C-alpha cells in the first residue's frame, strides 16, 4: 500500500508539473514573470522527466525560458538533434550544426579535446552545414580564455571539394577559431565525379596546426596540385596522406614545409614519380612510412641523409617482386639514411613462405653501414586480414 501511495504521489507530481509547464510555454506576457518564478522550484529530476515527454517544438521553447531550464533541457533537445557530447568530444551531423548556438548557451558548453563534423554526402546540404559551422565558430571561440583552444583536434568528414576556395576557407575558419593543433580531412561518400577545381586565389594559412591528415582518393593530379598549393601550415610537424594522391603535388608541398618530422603514406596509391635530385630539405625528419616506392622517392629527394627513429615499409607493388630485388631495394633505402633505429617491414604472408631471409648482405652494401638497431618483420594474412609478428631481431 505504501509503494502504491508513493507511486500515485509521483504520478500526481508529474501531472501537476506538465500542467505548470504547459502554462509557462503558452503563458501571456502579463503572466510570464509569475510562471518563471514558479517553475524554478521544481526538482531538476522532475523537469527532466517531463521534458522527455514534450515534442521538439515545445522542448525547444522550454530551452529558451531561462538559464536554469536551459541547463536541464538543452542536453535532452540536442541529443534528439544528433549533437552528441561526451566527456572528451563533440560530434555533429545532420541538423546538429544549426543548434550549436544552443549548445553554447547551455551549461554543458566547454572546450573539448575532439570535434567530429560529419557533413552530408549531398553537396547542397554539406555546403549549408559548412556555412553554419563557419558562422557559429566565432561565437563559440569568444567564450574561450585568451590563448586557450576550443578544440585540440578537429575531424572533418565527407568534405566534398565543391571548389577549392570553399574548402580552404572552411579549414582557415576552423583552425583560426578553434586554435586546434591537429586537423583530419576526409572525403567519402558517393562515387560521383568531382567538379573541376580551379587554383585558389589566396592561400589558407593554418598557423596552429602541427598535425595534418588528408584523405582525398578521388582527386586528379591537377586537383591535388590546386588544393595543396593553397595550404600553408608553418608549424606543421606531421603529414599523413591516405588513399590516392599526386606525389608531385605532395613533393611541392613538402618543399614549402621543411619542419616536418613525421611523413606517412597510408594505403596510398600514386603514379611513379621522378624526384628532383637532393632538393627536398627536411633536416628534422624522424619517422617515414609508406610503400617501398614511396619511401625511395622521398629518400632520393632529401638534401641530407636523415636520422630516422623508425622506417616503416607497407605492402605495395613489391608483392610480386623477386626476393633478391626486393632485398636490395630495402638495403638501398637503409643506405640513403644516416641512421635507422627501427625498421618495420609489413609483407603478405605468401611472399616469404619458403623462408627466404628478409634482408641479406648485398654486393657493395652492408647493414653495418646503415647503423640499423632493430628489425621488425610483420606478415599479413590477406585472407583473414590478420597481422602476425613473426620475428624481431636486434642487430649489433
N, C-alpha and C positions, 0 to 999 in steps of 0.2 A: 504494500500500500504506500509505503514511504517513497519507493522508487517511482511508482505511478504518479504520486503527487508532485514529486520533483520534476518529472518529465512534463507534466501539464503546466507547471510553473514556467519552465524554459520555453514551452510552446507559446504560452501567453506573452512572454517577453519578446519572442521573435515577431509575433503578430503585431504587438504594440510598436516595435521598432520599425517594421515595414510600414505601418500607418504613419509613423512620425517622419520617416524618410520620404514617403510619398508627399507629405505636406511640404517638406523642405524643397523637394525637386519641383513642385508646382506652386510654390508659395507666391503671393503677391508681394510687390516691393515693400508695402507697409508692414507685412508680417516677417520680412526677411531677417531682421535683427533678432526677434524673439526666437525664430526657428534655429538660427545658428547658435544662440546661447543654450538651447535645449539639447541639441544633438551631441555636443561635446561631452556630456555627462554619461553617455552610453559607453559601456566597456568596448575596447577595440576588437575583442574576440567576437562580440555580438554584431558589431558593424561589419566585420569580415564575412560572417555567415550570411547576413542579409545581402551584402554586396554581391556575393556569389550567385544570388538568385535573380539579380537585375539583368535586363537586356543591355546590350552595348551602349545604346543611346542614353539610357538613364544612368548607367555606371559612369559614362564619360561626364555627364552633368554633375554627378556626385564628386568627381575628382577636382572640380573647379569651385567647390563651395568654400573651402578653407584649407589651410596648410595641414591641419590635423587630419581631416578626412582624406586629403590627397596622399598623406603618408601611408594611410591604410589601404586605400582603394587603387592608387596608381599601379602598384605591382600586380594586382589582380587584373586590371584592364590591360596593361602592357603584355602580360603573359598570353592573353587572348589574341593579341595582335602580332604574335611571333617575335616579340622583342624579349629575348631571354637573357637575363643577367645572372651570372654565377659569381662566386667569391673572387675569381680571378679573370673573368671575361665578360664581354657583352657581345651578343650575336644578333645581327639584324638581317631580316629577309621579308619579302612581301611588303605589306603596308607599315611595317615597323619603322621605316625611315621617316614617315610622316609624324610619328609620335615621339621623336627624340626631344622636342621641347617639353613634353610632359615628363619624360624621364629626368630631364634637367631640373625641374622644379620639385621632383619627389625627393624624399629623404634617402632613397636608395642611390641617388647620384653620387659618384665619387670617381676619381681617376682609377683606372684599372690596367693591369699588365697587357691584356689582349683585347683587340677588337676584330670581330669577324663580320664582314659585309658580304652577303650572298645576293648579288644582283640578279635580276630577271634575265632569262636567256633570250627574251624578246627585246629587240633594240629600243623600241619606243618606251617600254616600261623601265628598262635599265637606265635610259637617259634621264627619265624623270626621277628615279631613285638617286642617281649621281648628283643631279641638281639639288635635290632636297638635302642630301648629305653635306654638300658644299655650302649651302645656305645656313645650315644649323651649326656646323662646327665652330664658327666664330663665337656664337653664343655659349657653347659648351666650354670652350677654352677660356672665356672671360672669367669663369669661376675657379680656374686653377691658379695656384700661387705662382708668382713671378719666378721663372726659372724651372718650374715643375713641368711634368709631362702629363698629358691627358691619357694617352695610351702608350705603352712601351713598344708594342709590336702590333702591326696592322696587317690583316689578311684581306685582300680584295679579290673575290672570286666571281667568275663569269663576267669579267671586264672585257666586253667585245670592243675592239678598236674601231669604233664608228668613224672617227677621224683622229689623227694623232694629237692635234691641239687639245681636244676634249679629254683624252686620256692623260696627257701631260698636265693639263690644268687640274684634273682630279688629283693626281699624285702630288702636285705642288700644294694644293689646299690641305690635303690630308696631312702631309708632313709638316707644313708650316704651322697648322693649328694644333696638332697633337704633340709635336716635338718628339715623334717616335724615332727609335733607333733601328728598327727593323721593318721592312716592307716586303710583302709577298704578293705578287700579281699573278692571277690565274685566269686563263681564258678557256672555258669549256662550254659544252652545250651542243646545240645542233651543228651539223657539219655544213652549214651554209657558207658559200664563199664570202669573204670579207670584201668590202668596197676598197677601192684604191686609196692608199694612204699618201698624202702629199707631204712634202717637207715641212717641218714645224717652223713657224715664223719666229719663235723665241724659245730658248732653252728653259727647261724646268729645273731649277736648282733645288736639290734636296739636301740641305745643309746638315741636318742632324742624323741622316741615315748612315749607319755603319754596316748594315746587312741588307742585301737586295737579292730577291729570288724571283725569277721570271719564267713563266710557262706560257709561251705563245707558239705552239707547234704548228699552227696553220698559217703563219705569216710567210710571205715570199721573201726572197733576199732583199728586194728594194724596200719592202715594208719594214723588215728588221732594221735596215740601214736608216730609214726615216725615223723610226721610233727611238733607236739608241742614240742617234745624233742629237736628239732633243733632250737627252738626260744628262745632268751634271750633278754628281754626288762627291763633293770634295773630301768628305770624311769616310768614304767607302773603304771597308776592310774585307768584306766577304761578298762574293758574287756567285750565285748559283743559276745555271741555265738548265731548265727541264724540258725535254722533248726536242722537237726540231728547231734549228736556228741557222743563222748565217755566220760562219766562222770569220768571214771578212768583216762583217759589221761588229762582231764581238771584239775582233782584234783592234779596230779603230777606237772602240770604247775603252779597251784596256790601255791604249796609248795615252788617253786623257786621264787615267786613274792609276797612277803608279804606286799608290799606297796600299793596294790590295794585298792581303795576307793569305786569304783562302779563296781558291778558284775551283769550282765544281761544275762538271758537265754530267748531269744525271739522266741516264737513258736517253742520251742526246744524239740525234741523227743530223748529219750535215754533209754537204758535198766536200770532197777533198779540197784542201786549202794549201796554197804555196806561200808560206810566211816570208816576210822580208827578213833577210839575214841580220840577226842581232840588233833589232831596232826597238824591241819591247823592253822597257825598263821597269822592273818590279823587284827592287832590292829586298823587300820585306816578305816576299812570297814564302809561306811556311807550309801550306797544305795544297796539294794539287790532285784533283780527282777527275777521271774521265776514261774514255776508251784509249787503247794503245795509240791510235792515230791522232786523237785529240791531244793527248799528253805530249807526243812527239812534236806536234805543230807548235805548242806553246814553248817547249824547251828549246826548240831550234830558233825561236824568235827572241829569246832573252839575251840581253846585252851582257849579263854576268851570270856565272854558274850559281844556281840557287842552293841554299842550305835548307833542306826540307825536313820537317819533323815527320811527315807522312806523305807517301806517294801511293795513291790507290788507283789501280787499273781495273776497270769494269769489263764485262763481256762485250764484245763488239764484233767487228768484221774479221777478227783473228780466229773466230771459231773454227773455220776450215783452213787455217794457215798451217803449213808444215811445222812440225815441232822445232826443227833446228832454226828456221827463220824466225819463229816466234821468240825463241830463247835469245837469239841475237838482238832482236828489237828491244827486249826487256833490258838486256845489258847495255844497249845503246842509250836507253833512257837514263840508266844509272850513271853512265859515263858523262852525261851532259849536266850532272849535278855535282856541286862541290861536296855535298854530303846528304845522305838519306838515312834518317834514323830508323824509319819503319816503312817497309814495302809491303803493300797488301795487293794480292792478285786474285781476282774472282774469275773462276772458269766454269764452263759446263762440265759436268762430271764425265761425259763421254770423251772429252778431249785427251785425257791422260789415263785412260783405262789400262794401258799396257805398262804403266809405271815409269814412263819417261820422266827424268828429273825436270823440275820447273826451270831451274837455272843451272847452267854448267859453264865451265871455262870455255870462252870463245877465243879464237886466234886474235892476238893483239890487244885484247881487253880482258882484264881480270876483275873479279869482285873486290879484290884488295884495294884497287884504285878508287872504288866508289864509296868507301867508308860506310858500308851498309851494316847496321847493327842488328836489325830484326827483320825476319822474313815470315810473312803470314800468307798461307795459301788457302783459299776457300773454294770448294767445289759446289756448284749449284745444280741440284737435280731439277732440270727444266720441267719434267712431267709433274712432279709433286710440288714444285715451287718451294723446295726446302733447301736452305743453305747450311752446309755442314763444314766445320773447320776440321781439316784432316792433318795439318802439320804446322807446327810452329818451330822455327829454327832461330837460334841466336848465333850470329856469325861473329867470330872474334876479329 
